[in-house]
Amino acid sequence: MKLIFNIAWTHVSTRVRQTLVGMAGVSMGVGFTIMMAGLMQGSQIDFLRQLVDTMPHITVEDERRSVPTQPAEQEYAAVQMPDIANVGKRAGIKYPESAMSSLRSWIPGDVAPSAKTTAIINHGGARIGITLTGIDTRREVQVSKLATQMREGKLDDLSRAPNGIIMGEALAEKLGVKTGNTVLLIGGQGVQLNSTVAGLYRSGLKRVDESQIYSLMGPAQVMMGQSGVVNQLRLRLNDPMAAQKIAAQVEAQTGYKSVSWQEANADLLSSFTVRDFIVLTVMGAMLLTSSFATYNIISTITHEKRQDIAIMKSLGMREYAVRRIFIIEAAIIGVVGILFGWILGYLLCYGWSKITIFNPLTGSTVPLQIYYSLTHYLIAGGISLVCCAGAAYFPARKATSVHPVEIIRGAS
């Protein structure tokens, strides 16, 4: 092995220009792959963070996923009960305080009640359909980021203003209202309520800011026409990624439909899966392309060293040993190129993280989000090393398969 390594090192060190070109090709491939992986995953994580921050991790609604089993079906297996409506006798979750106390005893997070309904907001002749959510301000800070998303006013201002509401900045801009203005809310049953704008928030998602307003539980229940009703329990977990599993357990315990944020955004998350596949394909193509430089170098060396190959085989060196020489040469080029590629990838990620862009939806300037992960470096380096070894194997195999006599006769 020492002799094989010495021969490989001599080939690499005597052809400095070609060796540097090969290392540069590997470095560029690895560096830009790490940069793309960090940029794409960083933007995806940032988007999911904004999405998760604007909604509860789990929402328990006052409905069932399926029609409850009827007593006659339990008693007589042959009985069928057709045309059964999947509705309760009364809207709302039964005994919400007891349900919340039971959930708090085991879920890794917190839970808060809410009363959700639809309404029309009217101001200056403009009428816009909105979703009104009645909240408990003391508990809301435990299950949402609404308090930190406030741009004007505070959550506590809801209790100070008459029938106070909090709306998104985008909706306020559409209606032309400011904090302190009065708007008219019209419910589905013709209930009308004059409400005061107590504050403005910005979630970062325009569809939420244009359609979602908040009030205390009382005004929302008045708009529903049912006092004391709680039709939602909203849960926030310490680990948002565990929402789907815990939602199933909550539904089994309460019997009410429990929707995790993953289920509510299933279509969006499936598009991320397609996007990840495309990104992986592009990065793999980049790494494969960077190995072409190694292929060209090893092909040139094997062509120029045909006589040396013939002499080594004539002296009794096995074909696999000769092939090993050129594979070691590719490994040297690959390892050094990968090390410089890691440095280049980190510098590119750091440089991109300093770039800021203007978001027209939120009106703010934010930096590009970069995700730093050791996995990106290891995967890019491993794939690049395999590609370099494969690029060296095929020309070396072709060169060593020729009989030494034919090489010497052709040279003479």
ZAZAFI-746859 format. One record per residue: x, y, z of N, C-alpha, C in turn; residue in three letters. Coordinates in steps of 0.001 Angstrom, whole numbers, padded with zeros to 6 digits, always signed. Each point is the difference from the previous one (the first is absolute). Example, Ala and Ser with C-alpha at 12.3 -4.5 7.8 and 13.67 -1.06 7.14 Angstrom:
REM residues 2
+013190-005690+007800-000890+001190+000000+000900+001200+000000ALA-000350+001050-000720+000820+001190+000060-000770+001090+000730SER
This chain:
REM residues 412
+000828-001209+000000-000828+001209+000000+000861+001257+000000MET+001161-000062+000668+000869+001172+000017+000513+000318-001391LYS+000377-001052-000753+000462+000207-001374-001125+000565-000866LEU-001209-000559+000135-001147+000476-000781-000299+001470+000310ILE+000045+000347+001281-000284+001385+000386+001073+000948-000521PHE+001285-000436+000049+001079+000855-000502-000155+000266-001493ASN-000354-001030-000752-000195+000181-001442-001169+000956-000257ILE-001111-000190+000739-001166+000876-000169+000345+001441+000344ALA+000729+000191+001093+000369+001361+000394+000916+000661-001027TRP+000913-000788-000582+000887+000538-001039-000805+000463-001212THR-000992-000794-000426-000836+000392-001138-000747+001304+000291HIS-000541+000110+001216-000798+001188+000342+000876+001236+000132VAL+001151-000137+000673+000839+001167+000291+000771+000499-001211SER+000233-000855-000986+000736+000450-001192-000900+000667-001028THR-001312-000125+000148-000938+000633-000926-000837+001009+000814ARG+000685+001071+000431-000599+000942+000947-001213+000709-000601VAL+000121+000445-001246-001098+000772-000594-001266-000834-000101ARG+000122-001210-000531-001189-000840-000132-000555-000404+001366GLN+000890-000242+000961-000456-000357+001345-000786+001147+000636THR+000491+001227-000156-000703+001154+000558-001349+000212-000671LEU-000053-000240-001323-001282+000128-000700-001005-001016+000533VAL+000459-001237+000208-000886-001025+000546-000472+000342+001399GLY+000926+000474+000850-000388+000386+001356-000972+001176-000016MET+000232+000953-000908-000899+001149-000094-001397-000433-000426ALA-000073-000962-000924-001306-000492-000431-000761-000660+001142GLY+000703-000817+000767-000641-000650+001155-000413+001038+001043VAL+000872+000960+000273-000306+001033+000999-001220+000811-000386SER-000087+000395-001285-001145+000790-000439-001289-000796+000128MET+000070-001275-000399-001198-000834+000098-000471-000169+001435GLY+000930-000311+000917-000350-000200+001401-000461+001311+000642VAL+000734+001088-000264-000329+001290+000610-001366+000510-000393GLY-000298-000029-001292-001293+000511-000451-001143-000939+000396PHE+000288-001283+000111-001033-000928+000476-000364+000295+001450THR+000996+000240+000844-000258+000340+001396-000774+001309+000090ILE+000377+000971-000832-000694+001290+000017-001463-000142-000410MET-000251-000769-001058-001381-000199-000451-000816-000742+001051MET+000582-001035+000598-000725-000765+001025-000343+000883+001187ALA+000959+000810+000464-000256+000884+001132-001029+001063-000317GLY+000051+000546-001225-000947+001045-000386-001412-000551-000142LEU-000158-001135-000682-001328-000566-000225-000625-000482+001304MET+000778-000697+000812-000560-000504+001261-000248+001140+000975GLN+000859+001019-000023-000200+001145+000878-001277+000755-000320GLY-000254+000222-001299-001227+000700-000390-001239-000825+000333SER+000107-001326-000154-001142-000860+000315-000281-000006+001501GLN+001040-000090+000812-000180+000003+001455-000562+001336+000457ILE+000467+001095-000596-000503+001320+000378-001480+000144-000358ASP-000376-000515-001175-001414+000074-000389-000871-000828+000937PHE+000461-001211+000329-000772-000847+000913-000085+000631+001387LEU+001069+000674+000423-000032+000669+001302-001067+001099+000009ARG-000056+000790-001073-001032+001028-000076-001391-000626-000039GLN-000107-001111-000745-001294-000667-000108-000444-000543+001349LEU+000918-000635+000723-000331-000581+001296-000306+001090+001025VAL+000707+001139-000085-000212+001076+000959-001349+000690-000171ASP-000592-000112-001186-001264+000696-000249-001221-000873+000276THR+000201-001219+000415-001134-000886+000240+000330-000947+001147MET-001010-000526+000680+000271-000982+001062+000566-001293-000586PRO+000777-000687+000791+000568-001274-000468-001093-001056-000169HIS-001004+000035+000871-001133-000922-000083-001275+000790+000280ILE-001015-000227-000807-001299+000641+000208-001046-001077+000234THR-000639+000044+001154-001085-000927+000330-001314+000703-000321VAL-000762-000537-000948-001236+000636-000456-001221-000740+000545GLU-001121+000702+000030-001228-000593+000569-000753-000816-001048ASP+000682-000932-000632-000633-000896-000960+000701-001342+000035GLU-000632-000984-000609+000541-001361-000017+000486-000328-001406ARG+001007-000828-000083+000478-000424-001319-000997-000931-000678ARG-000751-000728+000777-000978-000931-000556-001240-000008+000893SER-001056-000556-000530-001247-000073+000755+000193-000910+001214VAL-000390+000425+001196+000166-000854+001179-000847-001267-000098PRO+000509-001050+000585-000715-001274-000007-001306+000114+000789THR-001061-000463-000596-001311+000094+000629-000208-001153+000995GLN-000774+000232+001036-000242-001074+000995-000596-001260-000624PRO-000885+000177-000996-000607-001175-000620+001038-000823-000751ALA+001008+000672-000573+001055-000734-000704+000859-000780+000979GLU+000216+000550+001178+000785-000717+001003-000744-001225+000535GLN-001331+000105+000097-000791-001084+000569-000312-001078-001032GLU-000297+000424-001223-000381-000948-001062+000909+000226-001208TYR+000903-000926-000255+001001+000172-001052-000622+000117-001382ALA-001189-000561-000206-000614+000001-001330-000721+001302-000309ALA-000234+000831+001010-000763+001226-000209+000879+001043-000694VAL-000572+000691-001002+000679+001094-000667-000776+001285+000238GLN+000730+001087+000184-000623+001287+000279+000378+000966-001116MET-000790+000099-001065+000355+000888-001121-000392+001443+000278PRO+000628+000912-000783-000345+001432+000001+000096+000629+001382ASP+001082-000327+000700+000229+000602+001316+000893+001219-000190ILE-000432+001155+000446+000777+001232-000152+001159+000007+000985ALA+001161+000450-000484+001191+000054+000849+000062+001355+000715ASN-000979+000270+000810-000071+001267+000728-000387-000286+001440VAL+000371+000930+000880-000377-000131+001392-001311+000714+000260GLY-000549-000210+001157-001250+000665+000345+000219+001486+000225LYS+001179+000356+000437+000312+001396+000276+001444+000277-000395ARG+000215+001164-000611+001354+000355-000416+000900+000157+001219ALA+001270-000306-000202+000966+000191+001072+000497-001297+000597GLY+001112+000100+000681+000622-001134+000682-000601-000118+001396ILE-000408-001197+000364-000614-000220+001307+001072+000053+001097LYS-000325+000702+001057+000870+000120+001166+001444+000351-000398TYR+000196+001138-000643+001343+000353-000494+001042+000133+001105PRO-000375+000517+001156+000966+000153+001092+000516-001348+000475GLU-000900-000965+000095+000423-001342+000421+000912-000630-001054SER-000358+000209-001276+000822-000553-001077+001393+000615+000011ALA+000088+001331+000214+001306+000655+000020+000835-000454+001189MET-000636-000161+001147+000732-000475+001181+000560-001392-000232SER-000791-000852-000640+000462-001356-000276+001163-000002-000987SER-000083+000858-001033+001067+000054-000998+001281+000573+000589LEU-000122+001015+000847+001198+000599+000589+000774-000987+000874ARG-000670-001030+000483+000658-000950+000895+001017-000878-000719SER-000073-000074-001339+000939-000906-000682+000614+000559-001278TRP-000604+000992-000639+000614+000485-001248+001238+000836+000326ILE+001067-000091-000823+001205+000824+000211-000203+001396-000587PRO-000825+000805+000635-000310+001327-000503-001142+000609+000793GLY-000800+000822-000681-001118+000654+000677-001201+000037-000931ASP-001158+000361+000553-001248+000008-000753-000807+001218+000416VAL-000743+000574-000962-000834+001167+000274-001311-000134-000765ALA-001093+000544+000554-001297-000079-000688-000154+001152-001000PRO-000915-000169-000952-000329+001072-000938-001391-000243-000557SER-000607+001084-000459-001306-000054-000655+000184+000567-001401ALA-000119-000840-001004+000289+000398-001373-001282+000059-000814LYS-000153+001068-000769-001165+000167-000860+000380+000867-001193THR-000889+000068-000960+000219+000857-001169-000916+001216+000101THR+000446+001078-000604-000775+001239+000046+000404+000870-001184ALA-000693+001132-000122+000315+001014-001011+000359+001278+000739ILE+001109+000595-000391+000411+001261+000607-000318+001122-000977ILE-000636+001034+000530-000491+001100-000825+000591+001306+000514ASN+000625+000759-000932+000536+001312+000371+000078+000866-001248HIS-000684+001127+000037+000040+000936-001117-000558-000574-001283GLY-000942-000922+000091-000587-000597-001198+000714-001251-000470GLY+001218-000260+000510+000748-001210-000365-000450-001155+000885ALA-000341-001112-000604-000457-001194+000735+000907-001165-000379ARG+000619-000595+001015+000971-001083-000223-000336-001147+000938ILE-000023-001209-000520-000207-001181+000834+001248-000339+000795GLY-000188-000273+001267+001141-000284+000878-000323-001180+000915ILE+001036-000489+000665-000145-001012+001041+000260+000662+001342THR-000963-000092+000887+000117+000608+001326+000276-001097+001018LEU+001075+000174+000753+000369-000971+001032-000002+000685+001352THR-000845-000464+000889-000028+000505+001366+001014-000729+000850GLY+000818+000730+000740+001108-000597+000750-000043+000438+001461ILE+000714-000748+000813+000247+000364+001388+001420+000559+000048ASP+000145+001305+000203+001313+000648-000124+001025-000564+000979THR-000435-000459+001160+000953-000551+000981+000601-001313-000493ARG-000806-000795-000662+000479-001301-000476+000561+000052-001424ARG-000368+001044-000755+000413+000073-001402+001515+000077-000144GLU+000656+000673+000943+001461+000144-000098+000709-001343+000122VAL-000689-001022+000523+000599-001322+000158-000121-000860-001253GLN-000907+000374-000913-000258-000872-001150+000240+000673-001352VAL+000340+001293-000036+000238+000666-001279+001025+001102+000165SER+000476+000499-001123+000979+001091-000024-000676+001344-000237LYS-001312+000058+000199-000739+001219-000307+000528+001197+000788LEU+000365-000210+001247+000479+001116+000829+001277+000607-000570ALA+000896-000836-000572+001253+000503-000565-000185+000528-001416THR-001132-000321-000620-000262+000463-001360-000734+001345-000029GLN-000318+000539+001154-000724+001273+000067+000881+001145-000488MET-000563+000811-000891+000700+001179-000502-000544+001280+000640ARG-001254-000017+000358-000614+001109+000727-000899-000581+001078GLU+000097+000548+001203-000818-000483+001094+000526-001282+000622GLY-000741-000510+000987+000334-001235+000700-001242-000880+000116LYS+000220-001262+000349-001137-000907+000174-000933+000479+001112LEU+000569+000570+001045-000822+000462+001123-000933+001140-000395ASP+000299+000682-001120-000861+001103-000438-001377-000494-000445ASP-000136-001301-000261-001306-000545-000383-001035+000219+001112LEU+000439-000111+001234-000938+000150+001120-000277+001468+000337SER+000841+000917-000504-000187+001428+000293-000908+000682-001023ARG+000048-000479-001259-000813+000624-001047-001374-000657-000039ALA-001048+000765-000293-001349-000593-000101-000089-000948-001194PRO-000283-001273+000293-000034-001046-001032+001267+000045-000856ASN+001125+000060+000670+001275+000173-000696+000354-001170-000899GLY+000658+000318-001104+000494-001020-000937+001431+000334-000382ILE+000740-001037-000413+001354+000148-000534-000020-000559-001411ILE+000471+000777-000962+000000-000435-001394+001394+000125-000597MET+000203-000687-001120+001277+000049-000684+000219+001344-000687GLY+001261+000369-000135+000320+001268-000653-000505+000038-001436GLU+000060-001151-000700-000458-000046-001391-001503+000275-000083ALA-000785-000556+000927-001443+000243+000014-000301+001454+000364LEU+000750+000550+000954-000200+001397+000380+000295+000936-001164ALA+001007-000341-000783+000337+000819-001172-001103-000068-001051GLU-000575-001209-000173-001103-000151-000954-001199+000850+000398LYS-000331-000006+001295-001178+000725+000482+000282+001474+000257LEU+001269+000348+000103+000353+001373+000304-000289+000380+001439GLY+000216-000943+000923-000263+000276+001414+001311+000047+000772VAL-000041+000654+001152+001143+000090+000891-000441-000395+001408LYS+000972-000142+000864-000310-000329+001390-000882+001082+000614THR-001078-000431+000626-000944+000926+000600-001255+000226-000823GLY+000055-000378-001305-001185+000145-000847-001045-001045+000353ASN-001248+000286-000383-001114-000923+000235-000441-000622-001307THR-000217-001306+000007-000473-000728-001177-001247-000772+000402VAL-000744-000447-000999-001229-000762+000233+000222-001460-000374LEU-000290-000894+000932+000067-001437-000257-001414-000530-000177LEU-000204-000794-001065-001312-000562-000306+000118-001511+000019ILE-000775-000648+000876+000054-001450+000126-000911-000702-000977GLY+000098-001318-000001-000784-000799-000933-001482+000029+000263GLY-000414+000269+001223-001416+000052+000357-000516+001435+000063GLN+000727+000912-000651-000428+001400-000022+000407+000796+001214GLY+000792-000605+000889+000461+000718+001185+001016+001051-000417VAL-000171+001219+000493+000909+001094-000307+000640+000495+001282GLN+001283+000334-000111+000756+000393+001183+000996+001089-000383LEU-000095+001155+000625+000973+001070-000192+001235-000305+000839ASN+001137-000115-000674+001238-000398+000676+001077+001052-000211SER+000871+000111+000970+001107+000952-000055+001294-000748-000311THR+000768+000553-000949+001289-000603-000347+000982+000313+001119VAL+000369-001034+000778+000884+000181+001159+001465-000187-000346ALA+000299-000605-001148+001398-000228-000371+000130-000631-001364GLY+001222-000004-000504+000312-000592-001306+001143-000985+000183LEU-000043-001074-000766+001070-001004+000053+000479-000310-001410TYR+001159-000632-000082+000540-000455-001279+000598-001389+000212ARG-000593-000996-000630+000452-001384+000168+001089-000381-000988SER+000077+000700-001121+000953-000369-001048-000647-000758-001139GLY-001232-000481+000196-000754-000679-001051-001174+000891-000396LEU-000010+000449-001235-000982+000989-000428-001422-000530+000086LYS-000193-001291-000329-001356-000553+000027-000573+000003+001411ARG+000860-000100+001004-000449+000065+001387-000272+001449+000399VAL+000911+000885-000359-000146+001404+000381-001217+000656-000637ASP-000455-000515-001131-001140+000610-000693-001346-000591+000418GLU+000000-001088+000752-001280-000670+000264-000252-000354+001456SER+000996+000121+000850-000136-000461+001381-000018+001191+000958GLN-001041+000095+000848-000029+000997+001064-000282-000712+001312ILE+000383+000656+001102-000133-000588+001327-000804+000932+000894TYR-000711-000609+000929-000745+000755+001015+000005-000827+001278SER-000636+000532+001044-000211-000808+001192-001068-001052-000270LEU-000122-000952+000886-000967-001082-000187-001433+000533-000094MET-000340+001004+000826-001373+000508+000047-000515+000513-001341GLY+000682+000962-000652-000480+000492-001300-000115-001097-001051PRO+000940-000932-000007-000064-001091-000980-001222-000883+000247ALA-000300-000276+001253-001176-000816+000320-001294+000729-000334GLN+000001+001344+000152-001166+000784-000397-000218-000100-001502VAL+001087+000061-000784-000110-000118-001451-000491-001387-000403MET+000306-001008+000800-000470-001356-000275-001462-000175+000408MET-000476+000876+000857-001370-000122+000498-000136-001029+001087GLY+001117-000409+000620-000024-001008+001062+001008+000394+001068GLN-000478+000431+001120+000892+000424+001072+000629-001198+000693SER+001231+000186+000428+000697-001048+000747+000530-001145-000829GLY-000077+000084-001344+000432-001108-000857+001505+000066-000245VAL+000653-001120+000116+001403-000168-000398+000017-001089-001060VAL+000313+000374-001246-000026-000993-001077+001380-000410-000489ASN+001036+000484+000678+001353-000411-000351+000876-000041+001249GLN+000892-000987+000021+001105-000018+000957+001282+000036-000819LEU+000861+000946+000321+001231+000169-000776+001193-000380+000853ARG+000814-000906-000540+001141-000533+000740+001307+000474-000637LEU+000953+000323+000854+001353+000303-000453+000959-000930+000728ARG+000872-000657-000757+000885-001024+000549+001430+000502+000085LEU+000769-000635+000852+001430+000316+000088+000724-000425-001267ASN-000441-001092-000613+000580-000489-001244-001085-000015-001073ASP+000003+000976-000920-001061+000048-001021-000035-001233-000894PRO+001144-000674-000182+000041-001151-000900-000742-001204+000579MET-000304+000030+001296-000743-001107+000621-001502+000231-000051ALA-000445+001048-000700-001418+000374+000012-000889-001104-000567ALA+000438-000651-001066-000857-000995-000643-000272-001187+000928GLN+001019-000441+000707-000161-001137+000909-000881+000373+001188LYS+000247+001168+000579-000767+000421+001175-001442+000315-000388ILE-000230+000524-001224-001367+000282-000454-000842-001272-000026ALA+000602-001095-000435-000726-001273-000020-000367-000440+001419ALA+000914+000222+000959-000283-000381+001387-001087+000893+000609GLN+000054+001298-000342-001020+000926+000504-001368-000372-000553VAL-000064-000339-001280-001278-000373-000612-000554-001284+000617GLU+000892-000939+000296-000454-001240+000627-000541+000256+001401ALA+000570+000964+000695-000445+000286+001366-001288+000809+000022GLN-000090+001052-000810-001149+000913+000068-001152-000422-000905THR+000328-000704-001088-001027-000355-000969-000252+001072-001030GLY+000584+001197+000187-000171+001089-000949+001125-000013-001040TYR-000328+000523-001170+000977+000058-001092+001178+000879+000396LYS+001202-000566-000055+001223+000720+000363+000897+000080-001232SER+000291+001199-000423+000742+000226-001241+001371+000580+000333VAL+001048-000693-000385+001356+000523+000182+000315+001000-001108SER+001034+000804+000209+000365+000983-001013+000512-000695-001266TRP+000568-001212+000142+000421-000736-001202-001201-000423-000828GLN-001067-000458+000664-001204-000409-000725-000675+001200-000658GLU-000017+001124+000703-000647+001194-000541+000740+000546-001217ALA+001299-000287-000112+000809+000504-001118+000613-001150-000787ASN-000759-001082-000147+000528-001196-000669+000392+000289-001446ALA-000800+000782-000719+000310+000305-001396+001304+000779-000115ASP+000194+000951+000896+001220+000800-000028+001222-000845+000313LEU-000107-000875+000988+001127-000847+000375+000342-001001-001096LEU-001017-000475-000739+000281-000911-001113+000764+000711-001107SER-000265+001289-000205+000753+000758-001005+001452+000155+000437SER+000259+000069+001319+001370+000053+000489+000739-001295-000308PHE-000699-001127+000045+000624-001284-000313+000473-000018-001452THR-000835+000487-000903+000388+000080-001415+001176+000944-000160VAL-000042+001118+000697+001086+000976-000087+001312-000595+000501ARG-000045-000737+001106+001213-000625+000533+000582-000989-001005ASP-000860-000754-000680+000481-000960-000999+000710+000714-001145PHE-000570+001109-000444+000619+000764-001091+001359+000550+000432ILE+000052+000531+001222+001260+000561+000507+001065-001082+000119VAL-000373-001176+000521+000967-001098+000109+000503-000439-001369LEU-000885-000009-000988+000409-000373-001353+001011+000991-000560THR-000264+001283+000195+000916+001031-000500+001355-000088+000701VAL-000017-000192+001322+001259-000090+000736+000792-001246-000401MET-000704-001112-000214+000688-001201-000469+000635+000202-001362GLY-000700+000719-000891+000561+000284-001324+001241+000884+000112ALA-000026+000955+000933+001168+000868+000203+001211-000810+000460MET-000213-000900+000953+001107-000824+000486+000511-000938-001072LEU-000913-000559-000787+000417-000896-001073+000791+000746-001059LEU-000433+001224-000313+000710+000797-000995+001400+000344+000478THR+000142+000300+001279+001332+000344+000525+000970-001170-000096SER-000521-001226-000057+000881-001166-000098+000513-000220-001416SER-000566+000695-001000+000493-000153-001371+001433+000480-000132PHE+000368+001037+000776+001386+000473-000044+000944-001095+000472ALA-000394-000703+001051+000817-001122+000479+000088-001089-001057THR-001110-000278-000685-000004-001018-001055+000976+000364-001107TYR-000010+001269-000415+000903+000424-001069+001457-000112+000421ASN+000287+000375+001239+001382-000058+000483+000493-001440+000040ILE-000794-000890+000588+000423-001405+000107+000105-000626-001392ILE-000903+000366-000913+000072-000529-001361+001293+000436-000681SER+000378+001272+000185+001249+000505-000597+001218-000701+000598THR-000010-000167+001336+001148-000657+000647+000142-001445-000469ILE-001097-000726-000067+000071-001402-000426+000449-000121-001451THR-000401+000966-000819+000435-000044-001399+001501+000276-000103HIS+000506+000978+000771+001418+000339-000073+000877-001023+000710GLU-000550-000726+000913+000783-000970+000775-000234-001433-000470LYS-000416-000153-001243-000248-001356-000514+001260-000857+000062ARG+001138+000603-000347+001252-000770+000052+000361-000362+001440GLN-000230+000947+000911+000278-000309+001406-000896-001136+000491ASP-001246+000016-000470-000927-001071+000379+000500-001340-000529ILE+000475-000001-001263+000517-001236-000598+001210-000519+000768ALA+000901+000901+000385+001200-000409+000729-000373-000577+001365ILE-000928+000680+000701-000399-000498+001316-000656-001366-000100MET-000832-000206-001038-000635-001302-000148+001012-001063-000418LYS+001021+000406-000787+001036-000947-000410+000833-000447+001188SER+000139+000910+000981+000780-000330+001192-000807-000800+001017LEU-001260-000293-000351-000801-000865+000863-001054+000694+000826GLY-000191+001319-000198-001046+000698+000766-001365-000379-000537MET-000905-000313+000886-001345-000420-000376-000808+001184-000554ARG-001033-000351-000766-000846+001057-000572-000695+000808+001083GLU-000500-000676+001051-000720+000730+001049+000921+000975+000714TYR+001315-000353+000118+000950+000896+000641+000242+001237-000860ALA+000088-000198-001315+000174+001142-000904-001236+000905+000046VAL-001195-000614-000018-001221+000798+000082-000045+000792+001305ARG+000504-000641+001050-000030+000662+001298+000827+001290-000006ARG+001079+000028-000789+000823+001208-000097-000830+001182-000463ILE-000765-000193-001054-000766+001108-000567-001214+000361+000862PHE-000553-000985+000688-001105+000309+000915+000505+000826+001179ILE+001224-000318+000490+000587+000795+001082+000268+001427-000482ILE+000452+000155-001249+000204+001341-000545-001309+000790+000015GLU-001087-000633-000426-001305+000676+000012-000434+000324+001425ALA+000297-000927+000944-000376+000238+001394+000755+001197+000568ALA+001270+000138-000352+000784+001161+000467-000609+001296-000532ILE-000294-000002-001305-000624+001194-000591-001348+000273+000661ILE-000766-001062+000218-001327+000174+000576+000042+000490+001435GLY+000861-000598+000839+000054+000371+001421+000427+001455+000169VAL+001064+000389-000710+000453+001396+000108-001062+000945-000543VAL-000619-000377-001122-001057+000839-000568-001190+000119+000932GLY-000349-001088+000696-001131+000030+000938+000305+000921+001180ILE+001228-000061+000519+000358+000867+001130-000133+001479-000380LEU+000527+000363-001162-000148+001385-000456-001460+000314-000335PHE-000745-001018-000470-001417+000207-000290-000800+000282+001253GLY+000349-000651+001108-000677+000282+001276+000234+001446+000421TRP+001247+000448-000147+000305+001390+000356-000761+000957-000907ILE-000001-000294-001309-000712+000845-000958-001501+000004+000300LEU-000558-001164+000330-001428-000082+000305-000367+000832+001215GLY+000832-000049+001036-000284+000795+001201+000074+001493-000307TYR+001021+000406-000761+000141+001418-000340-001172+000476-000856LEU-000459-000839-000928-001149+000379-000823-001260+000136+000855LEU-000211-000939+000906-001174+000081+000882+000058+001246+000875CYS+001187+000303+000529+000139+001179+000843-000251+001275-000802TYR+000521+000036-001232-000213+001170-000845-001467+000197-000355GLY-000690-001079-000346-001420+000088-000347-000841+000418+001208TRP+000408-000407+001202-000782+000347+001188+000050+001496+000302SER+000961+000712-000571+000114+001439+000210-000817+000805-001012LYS-000568-000673-000975-000813+000684-001008-001419+000160+000532ILE-000544+001200-000120-001373+000272+000439-000873+000295-001211THR-001257-000413+000088-000955+000224-001084-001246+000662+000567ILE-000673+000755-000848-001223+000686+000415-001195-000890-000297PHE-000806-000236+001022-001207-000808-000143-001188+000940-000222ASN-000569+000031-001226-001106+000926-000266-001274-000356+000753PRO-000131-001271+000424-001214-000410+000713-000021+000528+001425LEU+001170-000008+000632+000064+000467+001388+000550+001412+000121THR+000622+000492-001081+000553+001347+000032+001271+000115+000816GLY+000678-001106+000251+001217+000022+000821+001163-000587-000790SER+001201+000320+000440+001216-000526-000603+000540-001112+000884THR+000174-001166-000581+000428-001161+000783+001226-000628-000657VAL+000900-000593+000798+001164-000693-000584-000390-001359-000553PRO+000775-000463-000950-000214-001355-000513+000295-001005+001104LEU-000882-000958+000139+000145-001000+001056+000858-001164-000508GLN+001086-000276+000700+000904-001093-000343-000014-001022+001130ILE-000110-001264-000373-000001-001073+000991+001360-000698-000042TYR+000727+000080+001113+001315-000640+000096-000183-001401+000590TYR+000509-000997-000718-000138-001376+000468+001241-000801-000387SER+000538-000736+000960+001151-000865-000280-000370-001075-001021LEU-001274-000384-000027-000448-001027-000953+000232+000439-001430THR-000230+001283-000300+000227+000500-001361+001457-000212-000425HIS+000924+000285+000924+001423-000130-000312+000381-001465-000222TYR-000493-000867+000873+000367-001417-000110-000590-000633-001263LEU-001265+000321-000297-000631-000586-001179+000671+000497-001276ILE+000245+001312-000086+000651+000552-001193+001399-000579-000175ALA+000742-000109+001115+001342-000565-000094-000011-001473-000366GLY-000918-000769+000598-000066-001433-000292-000370-000286-001443GLY-001017+000702-000505-000416-000218-001396+001117+000405-000956ILE+000661+001122+000283+001078+000460-000864+001161-000994-000019SER+000325-000579+001161+001096-000970+000059-000339-001261-000785LEU-001249-000464+000107-000434-001168-000766+000054+000283-001495VAL-000436+001192-000393+000043+000372-001423+001434+000047-000514CYS+000928+000528+000800+001402+000067-000411+000594-001404-000158CYS-000316-000873+000960+000519-001374-000092-000574-000716-001222ALA-001305+000205-000264-000605-000606-001182+000571+000555-001290GLY+000289+001313-000003+000582+000623-001198+001401-000520-000274ALA+000713-000424+001035+001355-000532-000199-000010-001481-000343ALA-000990-000725+000469-000003-001458-000169-000118-000405-001468TYR-000898+000636-000734-000273-000458-001364+001164+000227-000964PHE+000652+001185-000030+001175+000104-000875+001162-000884+000462PRO+000151-000178+001320+001077-000862+000502-000267-001452-000373ALA-001246-000418+000067-000357-001376-000360+000267-000261-001471ARG-000310+000984-000836+000233-000159-001436+001490-000077-000301LYS+000801+000842+000672+001440+000025-000275+000693-001266+000472ALA-000417-000517+001155+000678-001183+000545-000447-001302-000655THR-001094+000037-000763-000467-001223-000645+000775-000330-001271SER+000784+000945-000522+000785-000233-001221+001242-000813+000348VAL+000378-000946-000872+001165-000853+000242+001279+000826-000130HIS+000989-000210+000885+001242+000785-000052+000704-000093-001354PRO-000021-001161-000638+000687-000167-001280-000603+000941-001045VAL-001311+000127-000017-000644+000885-000971+000387+001462+000236GLU+000110+000391+001257+000393+001378+000302+001421+000267-000470ILE+000923-000919+000329+001412+000188-000383+000159-000052-001501ILE-000728-000933-000668+000088-000089-001462-000553+001278-000643ARG-001095+000538+000545-000562+001228-000566+000927+001174+000203GLY+000705+000026+001128+000913+001103+000265+001211-000058-000892ALA+000450-001194-000354+001184-000139-000856-000346+000287-001458SER
